[in-house]
Amino acid sequence: MFQIARSSLFVERMKKKILYIQHAGGLGGSCMSLLYTMQGLDPTRFEPVVALARPSAELVAFYNKAGIKTILCSGMVLWDHSTVAPKPFYSPMAWIELWQLWRNWSRTQRSTLELIDNVKPDIVHLNSMPLSPCADILNRKGIPFVWHVREPPPDQGLRTRLIRQIMLQTQRMIFISEYDRKAWVGDQVGDIIKNFVDFQTFHPEVDGDPVRKSLGLRSDNKVVLFLGGIAAANGIMVLLKALELIRQRLPMLICLMPGSQIGPPASWKGLLARSVLPLVGSGTLTQKIPRIIQEYGIESMIRLMPFSTNIPELLAASDILVCPATQPHFARPVVEAAAMGKPSVGSDLGGVNELIEHGRTGILVAPGSPEALAEAVMTLLANREKTKLMGRNAFHKAQVEFNKEPQMAKIMQTYDLILNLRVQSSQ
């Protein structure tokens, strides 16, 4: 008994604690990717802890349900300089946000150091580019960390140049696509470790019939899945216009949109915009979408749904996935669709075109073109055999490029390298 307890205690002490800092404040692709990474760790060697830079009840529940120790941070103001929130310098909000960032840069860094002092991790893992203030202070303090960047820069302006300088000083950089690395730092630093899928969860044998029945779908319905939520950069406006073009030729088409039912914003800026913009004939995107759906006459074609974690079942219930992004980014839904044996129609943009092989695993279309998107969707749905062949090709591509085991092995090898360098520097 004593020997077993002692051995168990020894093993626990040998585990290396990895502190993951999550930048997002709501459910979405980044939190799913981070959870998959933490769940893919060797549990005999690594202990994950996630810190929420923007705590929310839904995120706390999400990670707690998965059994991940979760810490709520305070005092962090991040640099939202990604594809989902670029603001040009002529926008007043850009200057307000930059001023807030500058004013709170040191405060964010103090919060980062306090967090590390509290958790005492062996390695810090930053999960996204907006954590630039954290990366800056970790560089300057010589604290071991890896910076996992999951988005490209939206421009090559001053903000990008400043962040690039922090990246070039960082010991270990990970990018999720070749496009992202080239856009940020060329070939100067960084490894490519792609977002992956677990083929025990995502596989073509998943049954989609329960989802179709729960949504009241008929056997003759063609089903398209859109996993972009209501982010404009993910192309929801392009998709709605394309559906209007499709309506006359494929009236039985149904488009599933999980993540499109969003409640009222919690921030004062969101509440103010929701109240004021309609008074001047505009509105937030969440307010505009129902009006546009009604204007286009496509209410019967769309299923607006809340955020969902049963993505495999939704994919199994669908014929194809659409990814009409208007800005470059790594589109995780395309990878998940491929693992389910489903082809995708996506924009011919950086990141997306690394995931879709045009004419083989899906179709690439001109970004921002509802006409091109509509034509590609109808082409695939009209040819069942071609759709199946592309789905099989997509599945084989996913097995080779996006399998969990080799990608997680690369991440853990990165941790080992950092730990070995830390040991060597202390000797």
VOPAGU-2260 file (C-alpha; in pm, 1 decimal, decimal comma):
REM VOPAGU-2260
SITE   aa  ch    i         X         Y         Z
SITE  MET   A    0       0,0       0,0       0,0
SITE  PHE   A    1     272,1     243,2      97,5
SITE  GLN   A    2     477,8     157,2    -210,9
SITE  ILE   A    3     180,7     218,3    -442,3
SITE  ALA   A    4      97,3     552,0    -283,0
SITE  ARG   A    5     458,5     658,5    -297,7
SITE  SER   A    6     488,3     555,6    -661,3
SITE  SER   A    7     167,7     742,6    -747,2
SITE  LEU   A    8     293,0    1056,2    -573,8
SITE  PHE   A    9     621,6    1030,7    -763,1
SITE  VAL   A   10     439,9    1007,1   -1095,7
SITE  GLU   A   11     224,2    1309,8   -1009,6
SITE  ARG   A   12     535,7    1513,1    -932,8
SITE  MET   A   13     693,7    1405,4   -1259,4
SITE  LYS   A   14     402,8    1548,9   -1458,5
SITE  LYS   A   15     469,8    1879,1   -1628,6
SITE  LYS   A   16     205,5    2143,3   -1581,2
SITE  ILE   A   17     102,9    2325,2   -1898,5
SITE  LEU   A   18     -81,5    2653,0   -1851,0
SITE  TYR   A   19    -301,5    2729,4   -2152,3
SITE  ILE   A   20    -422,7    3087,5   -2182,2
SITE  GLN   A   21    -746,3    3109,2   -2384,0
SITE  HIS   A   22    -803,9    3443,9   -2552,5
SITE  ALA   A   23   -1168,0    3411,0   -2661,8
SITE  GLY   A   24   -1460,7    3499,7   -2440,2
SITE  GLY   A   25   -1722,3    3278,0   -2602,9
SITE  LEU   A   26   -1770,7    2936,7   -2753,8
SITE  GLY   A   27   -1629,2    2880,4   -3097,8
SITE  GLY   A   28   -1354,2    2718,0   -3298,9
SITE  SER   A   29   -1064,6    2832,1   -3081,3
SITE  CYS   A   30   -1205,4    2683,5   -2761,0
SITE  MET   A   31   -1284,0    2356,4   -2939,5
SITE  SER   A   32    -931,3    2335,3   -3081,6
SITE  LEU   A   33    -778,5    2411,0   -2745,0
SITE  LEU   A   34    -991,8    2148,3   -2571,8
SITE  TYR   A   35    -891,2    1886,8   -2829,8
SITE  THR   A   36    -526,6    1974,7   -2767,8
SITE  MET   A   37    -556,8    1938,9   -2390,2
SITE  GLN   A   38    -745,1    1611,9   -2425,4
SITE  GLY   A   39    -475,6    1482,6   -2662,4
SITE  LEU   A   40    -193,6    1519,6   -2409,6
SITE  ASP   A   41     -28,4    1214,5   -2259,9
SITE  PRO   A   42    -196,5    1218,5   -1914,4
SITE  THR   A   43     101,1    1042,8   -1754,2
SITE  ARG   A   44     334,3    1324,4   -1857,7
SITE  PHE   A   45     135,4    1647,0   -1875,4
SITE  GLU   A   46    -125,3    1821,4   -1661,2
SITE  PRO   A   47    -330,9    2088,4   -1841,2
SITE  VAL   A   48    -469,6    2400,9   -1675,5
SITE  VAL   A   49    -665,8    2658,5   -1875,3
SITE  ALA   A   50    -683,4    3027,1   -1784,1
SITE  LEU   A   51    -960,5    3236,6   -1937,6
SITE  ALA   A   52    -840,9    3583,3   -2033,5
SITE  ARG   A   53   -1203,7    3680,0   -2094,0
SITE  PRO   A   54   -1405,4    3468,9   -1851,1
SITE  SER   A   55   -1761,6    3376,3   -1933,1
SITE  ALA   A   56   -2005,5    3135,7   -1771,5
SITE  GLU   A   57   -2038,5    2934,8   -2094,1
SITE  LEU   A   58   -1663,8    2886,3   -2126,4
SITE  VAL   A   59   -1627,3    2787,7   -1761,7
SITE  ALA   A   60   -1904,2    2529,9   -1802,3
SITE  PHE   A   61   -1752,6    2407,9   -2129,6
SITE  TYR   A   62   -1409,1    2333,4   -1984,1
SITE  ASN   A   63   -1537,4    2214,4   -1647,6
SITE  LYS   A   64   -1762,0    1962,1   -1820,7
SITE  ALA   A   65   -1451,4    1822,2   -1988,6
SITE  GLY   A   66   -1277,6    1792,2   -1651,2
SITE  ILE   A   67   -1019,7    2064,3   -1723,1
SITE  LYS   A   68    -905,2    2277,6   -1430,0
SITE  THR   A   69   -1012,3    2632,6   -1514,5
SITE  ILE   A   70    -886,7    2965,3   -1379,5
SITE  LEU   A   71   -1058,7    3300,1   -1428,1
SITE  CYS   A   72    -823,0    3585,5   -1512,7
SITE  SER   A   73    -881,2    3954,0   -1463,0
SITE  GLY   A   74    -713,3    4265,9   -1592,1
SITE  MET   A   75    -623,7    4141,3   -1939,6
SITE  VAL   A   76    -688,3    4364,0   -2241,8
SITE  LEU   A   77    -590,2    4185,1   -2562,0
SITE  TRP   A   78    -496,2    4295,4   -2910,5
SITE  ASP   A   79    -788,2    4187,4   -3128,2
SITE  HIS   A   80    -599,3    4210,0   -3451,6
SITE  SER   A   81    -735,0    3902,5   -3623,0
SITE  THR   A   82    -945,1    3815,4   -3924,4
SITE  VAL   A   83   -1266,3    3842,5   -3724,3
SITE  ALA   A   84   -1205,1    4189,7   -3585,6
SITE  PRO   A   85    -982,4    4403,7   -3810,0
SITE  LYS   A   86   -1055,4    4773,8   -3790,2
SITE  PRO   A   87    -890,5    5025,1   -4023,0
SITE  PHE   A   88    -717,8    5324,0   -3871,5
SITE  TYR   A   89    -979,1    5560,6   -4013,1
SITE  SER   A   90   -1235,1    5393,3   -3785,5
SITE  PRO   A   91   -1281,6    5574,3   -3451,4
SITE  MET   A   92   -1319,8    5235,6   -3281,0
SITE  ALA   A   93    -971,7    5137,2   -3399,3
SITE  TRP   A   94    -819,5    5434,1   -3215,4
SITE  ILE   A   95   -1031,4    5371,4   -2905,5
SITE  GLU   A   96    -921,4    5008,9   -2892,0
SITE  LEU   A   97    -555,8    5098,5   -2952,1
SITE  TRP   A   98    -571,1    5354,6   -2673,5
SITE  GLN   A   99    -726,3    5098,6   -2439,8
SITE  LEU   A  100    -460,0    4847,1   -2537,1
SITE  TRP   A  101    -174,3    5094,3   -2481,5
SITE  ARG   A  102    -320,5    5206,9   -2149,7
SITE  ASN   A  103    -361,6    4849,1   -2030,0
SITE  TRP   A  104     -49,8    4688,9   -2183,9
SITE  SER   A  105     143,8    4690,6   -1856,6
SITE  ARG   A  106    -164,0    4591,3   -1659,3
SITE  THR   A  107    -216,8    4289,7   -1885,9
SITE  GLN   A  108     145,3    4192,2   -1840,1
SITE  ARG   A  109     122,0    4221,3   -1461,7
SITE  SER   A  110    -187,7    3999,9   -1469,0
SITE  THR   A  111       4,5    3748,2   -1679,2
SITE  LEU   A  112     291,7    3734,1   -1430,9
SITE  GLU   A  113      51,6    3708,4   -1135,7
SITE  LEU   A  114    -123,8    3419,0   -1309,8
SITE  ILE   A  115     204,6    3238,7   -1366,3
SITE  ASP   A  116     315,3    3300,6   -1008,2
SITE  ASN   A  117     -13,2    3149,9    -888,3
SITE  VAL   A  118     -17,7    2843,5   -1116,3
SITE  LYS   A  119     359,7    2785,5   -1136,0
SITE  PRO   A  120     349,2    2606,0   -1471,0
SITE  ASP   A  121     642,9    2435,6   -1636,6
SITE  ILE   A  122     536,0    2580,7   -1972,4
SITE  VAL   A  123     287,4    2847,3   -2080,2
SITE  HIS   A  124      91,8    2785,1   -2401,1
SITE  LEU   A  125     -62,1    3095,5   -2559,1
SITE  ASN   A  126    -341,7    2985,1   -2789,6
SITE  SER   A  127    -375,2    3285,0   -3021,2
SITE  MET   A  128    -220,6    3602,5   -3162,5
SITE  PRO   A  129    -430,7    3848,5   -2953,2
SITE  LEU   A  130    -223,3    3739,7   -2650,9
SITE  SER   A  131      59,8    3959,8   -2780,2
SITE  PRO   A  132     102,3    4153,4   -2450,2
SITE  CYS   A  133     145,8    3820,2   -2270,3
SITE  ALA   A  134     403,1    3702,2   -2524,0
SITE  ASP   A  135     595,7    4027,8   -2490,3
SITE  ILE   A  136     637,7    3998,7   -2113,2
SITE  LEU   A  137     713,6    3624,6   -2127,6
SITE  ASN   A  138     990,0    3699,0   -2377,5
SITE  ARG   A  139    1137,0    3970,7   -2158,8
SITE  LYS   A  140    1121,5    3762,1   -1841,3
SITE  GLY   A  141    1262,0    3450,0   -2006,6
SITE  ILE   A  142     961,8    3238,7   -1903,1
SITE  PRO   A  143     930,5    2917,3   -2112,4
SITE  PHE   A  144     632,3    2933,5   -2343,8
SITE  VAL   A  145     503,3    2839,2   -2685,4
SITE  TRP   A  146     295,6    3077,9   -2893,7
SITE  HIS   A  147      34,0    2895,5   -3103,0
SITE  VAL   A  148     -92,6    3143,9   -3362,9
SITE  ARG   A  149    -418,8    3048,9   -3533,4
SITE  GLU   A  150    -486,5    3348,1   -3756,4
SITE  PRO   A  151    -308,9    3550,1   -4027,8
SITE  PRO   A  152    -264,1    3927,0   -4013,7
SITE  PRO   A  153    -544,9    4115,7   -4187,6
SITE  ASP   A  154    -294,5    4366,4   -4327,4
SITE  GLN   A  155      74,7    4449,5   -4327,4
SITE  GLY   A  156      41,5    4778,1   -4141,8
SITE  LEU   A  157     189,7    4917,6   -3821,4
SITE  ARG   A  158       2,0    4678,4   -3590,9
SITE  THR   A  159     124,6    4375,4   -3782,0
SITE  ARG   A  160     483,2    4502,0   -3780,4
SITE  LEU   A  161     476,4    4556,5   -3403,4
SITE  ILE   A  162     335,4    4208,9   -3337,5
SITE  ARG   A  163     585,1    4058,1   -3582,1
SITE  GLN   A  164     872,0    4197,7   -3374,4
SITE  ILE   A  165     738,1    4017,2   -3067,2
SITE  MET   A  166     704,4    3696,7   -3269,8
SITE  LEU   A  167    1061,8    3717,1   -3395,3
SITE  GLN   A  168    1185,4    3733,2   -3034,9
SITE  THR   A  169     980,4    3428,8   -2932,1
SITE  GLN   A  170    1170,8    3104,7   -2885,9
SITE  ARG   A  171     897,5    2864,8   -2999,6
SITE  MET   A  172     630,9    2965,0   -3249,3
SITE  ILE   A  173     361,8    2735,1   -3389,8
SITE  PHE   A  174     139,8    2825,7   -3685,0
SITE  ILE   A  175    -157,3    2622,5   -3803,9
SITE  SER   A  176    -104,0    2688,6   -4174,5
SITE  GLU   A  177     179,0    2774,3   -4409,0
SITE  TYR   A  178     -12,1    3081,8   -4523,8
SITE  ASP   A  179     -24,6    3220,5   -4169,3
SITE  ARG   A  180     348,2    3172,5   -4111,5
SITE  LYS   A  181     441,5    3332,6   -4443,7
SITE  ALA   A  182     211,8    3629,5   -4377,9
SITE  TRP   A  183     352,1    3689,5   -4028,6
SITE  VAL   A  184     722,5    3600,4   -4037,2
SITE  GLY   A  185     808,7    3435,5   -4369,4
SITE  ASP   A  186    1042,3    3143,7   -4298,4
SITE  GLN   A  187    1224,2    3314,6   -4012,7
SITE  VAL   A  188    1066,1    3129,8   -3718,7
SITE  GLY   A  189     790,3    2884,1   -3646,6
SITE  ASP   A  190     672,4    2530,6   -3710,7
SITE  ILE   A  191     353,3    2424,2   -3886,5
SITE  ILE   A  192     131,6    2210,6   -3664,0
SITE  LYS   A  193    -213,7    2191,1   -3813,0
SITE  ASN   A  194    -539,9    2175,7   -3625,0
SITE  PHE   A  195    -646,1    1814,6   -3612,5
SITE  VAL   A  196    -949,0    1594,1   -3562,4
SITE  ASP   A  197    -995,8    1285,3   -3352,1
SITE  PHE   A  198   -1105,1    1006,4   -3586,6
SITE  GLN   A  199   -1270,3     830,1   -3296,5
SITE  THR   A  200   -1518,3    1120,0   -3286,9
SITE  PHE   A  201   -1524,1    1232,1   -3649,6
SITE  HIS   A  202   -1571,3     945,5   -3894,8
SITE  PRO   A  203   -1804,4     865,7   -4187,7
SITE  GLU   A  204   -1998,2     602,7   -3991,3
SITE  VAL   A  205   -2160,9     858,8   -3759,9
SITE  ASP   A  206   -2540,3     840,0   -3796,4
SITE  GLY   A  207   -2702,3    1165,8   -3905,2
SITE  ASP   A  208   -3060,4    1038,4   -3914,0
SITE  PRO   A  209   -3144,0    1143,2   -3553,6
SITE  VAL   A  210   -3047,2    1501,9   -3634,5
SITE  ARG   A  211   -3248,9    1503,1   -3955,6
SITE  LYS   A  212   -3551,8    1367,1   -3771,0
SITE  SER   A  213   -3516,7    1616,5   -3485,2
SITE  LEU   A  214   -3511,6    1902,1   -3737,8
SITE  GLY   A  215   -3806,0    1763,1   -3931,6
SITE  LEU   A  216   -3606,3    1717,3   -4250,8
SITE  ARG   A  217   -3753,2    1512,5   -4533,6
SITE  SER   A  218   -3571,0    1241,2   -4726,1
SITE  ASP   A  219   -3565,1    1459,6   -5038,1
SITE  ASN   A  220   -3407,9    1758,6   -4861,9
SITE  LYS   A  221   -3056,4    1846,0   -4971,9
SITE  VAL   A  222   -2868,0    1971,9   -4666,6
SITE  VAL   A  223   -2585,8    2224,5   -4657,3
SITE  LEU   A  224   -2399,9    2296,6   -4332,2
SITE  PHE   A  225   -2251,0    2636,2   -4242,9
SITE  LEU   A  226   -2038,1    2651,7   -3927,4
SITE  GLY   A  227   -1932,0    3014,9   -3950,2
SITE  GLY   A  228   -2175,2    3158,2   -3694,9
SITE  ILE   A  229   -2258,0    3520,7   -3759,9
SITE  ALA   A  230   -1904,3    3649,2   -3815,5
SITE  ALA   A  231   -1900,8    3860,4   -4132,0
SITE  ALA   A  232   -1549,0    3734,2   -4212,8
SITE  ASN   A  233   -1687,5    3380,5   -4230,3
SITE  GLY   A  234   -1914,5    3485,5   -4512,9
SITE  ILE   A  235   -2267,4    3469,1   -4376,0
SITE  MET   A  236   -2384,6    3760,4   -4591,2
SITE  VAL   A  237   -2243,7    3597,7   -4905,6
SITE  LEU   A  238   -2415,5    3271,5   -4811,1
SITE  LEU   A  239   -2755,5    3432,4   -4760,2
SITE  LYS   A  240   -2739,1    3594,9   -5102,7
SITE  ALA   A  241   -2631,6    3264,1   -5258,2
SITE  LEU   A  242   -2928,4    3089,4   -5098,4
SITE  GLU   A  243   -3157,5    3345,4   -5258,3
SITE  LEU   A  244   -3004,8    3256,8   -5596,4
SITE  ILE   A  245   -3045,5    2884,1   -5527,4
SITE  ARG   A  246   -3405,6    2910,9   -5405,7
SITE  GLN   A  247   -3571,9    2892,0   -5747,0
SITE  ARG   A  248   -3371,9    2589,7   -5864,8
SITE  LEU   A  249   -3341,6    2392,3   -5537,9
SITE  PRO   A  250   -3633,7    2495,3   -5315,7
SITE  MET   A  251   -3593,3    2178,7   -5105,9
SITE  LEU   A  252   -3242,3    2275,9   -4998,2
SITE  ILE   A  253   -3195,7    2330,4   -4623,9
SITE  CYS   A  254   -2901,3    2519,9   -4474,1
SITE  LEU   A  255   -2814,4    2438,3   -4112,8
SITE  MET   A  256   -2650,0    2726,0   -3923,3
SITE  PRO   A  257   -2541,9    2628,6   -3570,6
SITE  GLY   A  258   -2398,6    2920,3   -3375,0
SITE  SER   A  259   -2623,3    3171,8   -3550,8
SITE  GLN   A  260   -2866,0    3223,0   -3261,2
SITE  ILE   A  261   -2691,3    3481,6   -3047,7
SITE  GLY   A  262   -2841,9    3643,7   -2739,7
SITE  PRO   A  263   -2819,6    4014,9   -2657,0
SITE  PRO   A  264   -2458,4    4133,2   -2608,2
SITE  ALA   A  265   -2330,3    4162,7   -2253,6
SITE  SER   A  266   -2083,1    4447,7   -2315,5
SITE  TRP   A  267   -2192,2    4809,4   -2293,5
SITE  LYS   A  268   -2063,6    4872,3   -2646,6
SITE  GLY   A  269   -2272,9    4587,9   -2785,3
SITE  LEU   A  270   -2582,5    4699,7   -2596,4
SITE  LEU   A  271   -2533,8    5058,0   -2713,1
SITE  ALA   A  272   -2492,3    4950,6   -3076,5
SITE  ARG   A  273   -2800,1    4731,0   -3055,1
SITE  SER   A  274   -3004,8    5023,6   -2922,3
SITE  VAL   A  275   -2870,7    5311,0   -3132,1
SITE  LEU   A  276   -2793,6    5167,8   -3476,4
SITE  PRO   A  277   -3155,5    5076,9   -3562,2
SITE  LEU   A  278   -3250,7    5439,3   -3496,7
SITE  VAL   A  279   -3028,7    5549,6   -3784,9
SITE  GLY   A  280   -3150,3    5283,2   -4024,6
SITE  SER   A  281   -2877,9    5030,9   -3954,5
SITE  GLY   A  282   -2827,5    4764,8   -3687,5
SITE  THR   A  283   -2590,2    4502,1   -3559,6
SITE  LEU   A  284   -2526,8    4193,7   -3770,0
SITE  THR   A  285   -2752,0    3986,6   -3543,3
SITE  GLN   A  286   -3029,8    4238,2   -3605,9
SITE  LYS   A  287   -2972,4    4254,8   -3980,6
SITE  ILE   A  288   -2968,6    3882,8   -4052,9
SITE  PRO   A  289   -3338,1    3809,3   -3975,2
SITE  ARG   A  290   -3441,1    4106,4   -4188,8
SITE  ILE   A  291   -3224,7    3991,4   -4479,8
SITE  ILE   A  292   -3356,7    3635,1   -4455,9
SITE  GLN   A  293   -3710,4    3768,3   -4477,2
SITE  GLU   A  294   -3624,6    4008,5   -4760,0
SITE  TYR   A  295   -3466,0    3726,8   -4964,6
SITE  GLY   A  296   -3761,4    3495,7   -4900,0
SITE  ILE   A  297   -3542,2    3213,1   -4775,2
SITE  GLU   A  298   -3696,4    3155,9   -4430,8
SITE  SER   A  299   -3797,5    2798,1   -4518,4
SITE  MET   A  300   -3443,3    2714,1   -4631,4
SITE  ILE   A  301   -3263,2    2811,2   -4311,7
SITE  ARG   A  302   -3235,5    2657,8   -3966,4
SITE  LEU   A  303   -3085,7    2912,8   -3728,0
SITE  MET   A  304   -2947,7    2721,9   -3429,1
SITE  PRO   A  305   -2753,1    2792,9   -3107,8
SITE  PHE   A  306   -2388,9    2693,2   -3068,5
SITE  SER   A  307   -2356,7    2316,8   -3077,9
SITE  THR   A  308   -2088,7    2066,1   -2986,1
SITE  ASN   A  309   -2249,5    1778,4   -3178,0
SITE  ILE   A  310   -2071,5    1875,4   -3498,0
SITE  PRO   A  311   -2013,3    1514,1   -3613,9
SITE  GLU   A  312   -2387,9    1446,5   -3609,3
SITE  LEU   A  313   -2462,9    1771,2   -3793,6
SITE  LEU   A  314   -2205,3    1686,0   -4058,9
SITE  ALA   A  315   -2343,8    1334,0   -4091,0
SITE  ALA   A  316   -2687,8    1484,8   -4152,0
SITE  SER   A  317   -2551,5    1711,6   -4426,7
SITE  ASP   A  318   -2451,1    1656,8   -4787,0
SITE  ILE   A  319   -2180,4    1923,1   -4807,7
SITE  LEU   A  320   -2016,9    2198,1   -4602,3
SITE  VAL   A  321   -1990,4    2559,4   -4718,5
SITE  CYS   A  322   -1710,9    2793,8   -4612,4
SITE  PRO   A  323   -1765,9    3124,5   -4796,2
SITE  ALA   A  324   -1498,9    3314,8   -4599,7
SITE  THR   A  325   -1423,5    3669,2   -4706,7
SITE  GLN   A  326   -1080,5    3682,7   -4539,6
SITE  PRO   A  327    -797,1    3428,4   -4519,7
SITE  HIS   A  328    -799,7    3188,8   -4225,1
SITE  PHE   A  329    -764,4    2823,3   -4134,5
SITE  ALA   A  330   -1118,1    2684,7   -4161,0
SITE  ARG   A  331   -1144,6    2407,2   -3904,4
SITE  PRO   A  332   -1495,1    2304,7   -4024,6
SITE  VAL   A  333   -1345,3    2201,9   -4360,3
SITE  VAL   A  334   -1112,6    1960,4   -4179,4
SITE  GLU   A  335   -1397,5    1821,2   -3970,5
SITE  ALA   A  336   -1613,5    1776,3   -4279,8
SITE  ALA   A  337   -1330,9    1593,5   -4455,5
SITE  ALA   A  338   -1293,8    1356,5   -4159,9
SITE  MET   A  339   -1664,6    1278,1   -4198,7
SITE  GLY   A  340   -1622,6    1208,8   -4569,6
SITE  LYS   A  341   -1798,3    1528,4   -4676,6
SITE  PRO   A  342   -1672,4    1765,7   -4948,1
SITE  SER   A  343   -1662,6    2141,2   -4898,8
SITE  VAL   A  344   -1724,9    2448,3   -5107,4
SITE  GLY   A  345   -1492,6    2723,2   -4988,3
SITE  SER   A  346   -1339,6    3055,0   -5082,7
SITE  ASP   A  347   -1010,7    3050,4   -5270,6
SITE  LEU   A  348    -821,1    3230,2   -4995,0
SITE  GLY   A  349    -508,9    3169,0   -4791,2
SITE  GLY   A  350    -563,1    2893,3   -4536,2
SITE  VAL   A  351    -884,2    2767,6   -4692,8
SITE  ASN   A  352    -711,3    2669,8   -5016,7
SITE  GLU   A  353    -461,2    2462,0   -4820,4
SITE  LEU   A  354    -752,1    2252,8   -4695,2
SITE  ILE   A  355    -956,5    2207,8   -5015,4
SITE  GLU   A  356    -805,8    2056,7   -5329,3
SITE  HIS   A  357   -1013,9    2210,5   -5604,7
SITE  GLY   A  358   -1201,7    1948,9   -5803,5
SITE  ARG   A  359   -1073,7    1663,8   -5586,5
SITE  THR   A  360   -1189,6    1719,2   -5225,9
SITE  GLY   A  361   -1425,8    2006,8   -5291,8
SITE  ILE   A  362   -1466,3    2325,1   -5492,0
SITE  LEU   A  363   -1289,0    2658,1   -5447,8
SITE  VAL   A  364   -1478,3    2970,2   -5552,0
SITE  ALA   A  365   -1401,3    3337,7   -5583,7
SITE  PRO   A  366   -1433,6    3500,3   -5239,5
SITE  GLY   A  367   -1724,1    3737,1   -5195,1
SITE  SER   A  368   -1914,4    3599,4   -5496,1
SITE  PRO   A  369   -2264,2    3468,9   -5411,8
SITE  GLU   A  370   -2305,0    3367,2   -5777,2
SITE  ALA   A  371   -1993,7    3146,0   -5771,7
SITE  LEU   A  372   -2092,2    2996,5   -5437,0
SITE  ALA   A  373   -2445,9    2919,8   -5554,1
SITE  GLU   A  374   -2323,0    2758,5   -5875,5
SITE  ALA   A  375   -2071,0    2537,1   -5691,3
SITE  VAL   A  376   -2328,3    2424,6   -5435,6
SITE  MET   A  377   -2579,5    2334,7   -5705,6
SITE  THR   A  378   -2310,2    2155,8   -5910,3
SITE  LEU   A  379   -2219,4    1930,0   -5618,1
SITE  LEU   A  380   -2574,7    1861,9   -5504,7
SITE  ALA   A  381   -2679,9    1774,0   -5859,7
SITE  ASN   A  382   -2415,4    1502,8   -5894,5
SITE  ARG   A  383   -2442,9    1249,1   -5613,5
SITE  GLU   A  384   -2157,5    1028,3   -5739,6
SITE  LYS   A  385   -1920,7    1322,2   -5775,9
SITE  THR   A  386   -2008,2    1438,8   -5426,5
SITE  LYS   A  387   -1937,6    1093,6   -5284,1
SITE  LEU   A  388   -1603,8    1068,9   -5467,2
SITE  MET   A  389   -1493,3    1410,1   -5341,3
SITE  GLY   A  390   -1601,1    1307,9   -4992,2
SITE  ARG   A  391   -1385,1     995,5   -5006,3
SITE  ASN   A  392   -1088,3    1197,8   -5132,9
SITE  ALA   A  393   -1140,7    1451,0   -4854,3
SITE  PHE   A  394   -1145,6    1171,8   -4596,6
SITE  HIS   A  395    -812,9    1033,4   -4721,2
SITE  LYS   A  396    -659,4    1382,0   -4714,6
SITE  ALA   A  397    -777,1    1430,8   -4356,1
SITE  GLN   A  398    -629,2    1097,6   -4250,1
SITE  VAL   A  399    -289,8    1196,3   -4386,2
SITE  GLU   A  400    -272,6    1565,0   -4289,6
SITE  PHE   A  401    -506,0    1619,8   -3994,2
SITE  ASN   A  402    -484,1    1309,3   -3781,1
SITE  LYS   A  403    -470,4    1367,6   -3407,3
SITE  GLU   A  404    -178,4    1143,1   -3317,1
SITE  PRO   A  405     100,0    1290,5   -3535,1
SITE  GLN   A  406      -6,2    1650,1   -3468,4
SITE  MET   A  407     -23,3    1594,4   -3090,8
SITE  ALA   A  408     314,3    1420,7   -3105,7
SITE  LYS   A  409     459,5    1737,4   -3261,2
SITE  ILE   A  410     307,1    1955,3   -2987,7
SITE  MET   A  411     441,7    1733,9   -2709,2
SITE  GLN   A  412     781,6    1723,2   -2881,0
SITE  THR   A  413     776,6    2103,0   -2874,1
SITE  TYR   A  414     710,6    2093,0   -2498,5
SITE  ASP   A  415     995,9    1845,9   -2450,4
SITE  LEU   A  416    1232,2    2069,3   -2644,8
SITE  ILE   A  417    1139,1    2370,4   -2431,6
SITE  LEU   A  418    1180,7    2169,2   -2111,4
SITE  ASN   A  419    1520,6    2036,3   -2221,4
SITE  LEU   A  420    1638,8    2386,0   -2309,8
SITE  ARG   A  421    1522,1    2503,1   -1967,9
SITE  VAL   A  422    1721,9    2228,8   -1796,4
SITE  GLN   A  423    2031,4    2308,0   -2000,1
SITE  SER   A  424    2010,2    2679,9   -1924,2
SITE  SER   A  425    1983,9    2610,6   -1550,4
SITE  GLN   A  426    2296,5    2393,7   -1544,2
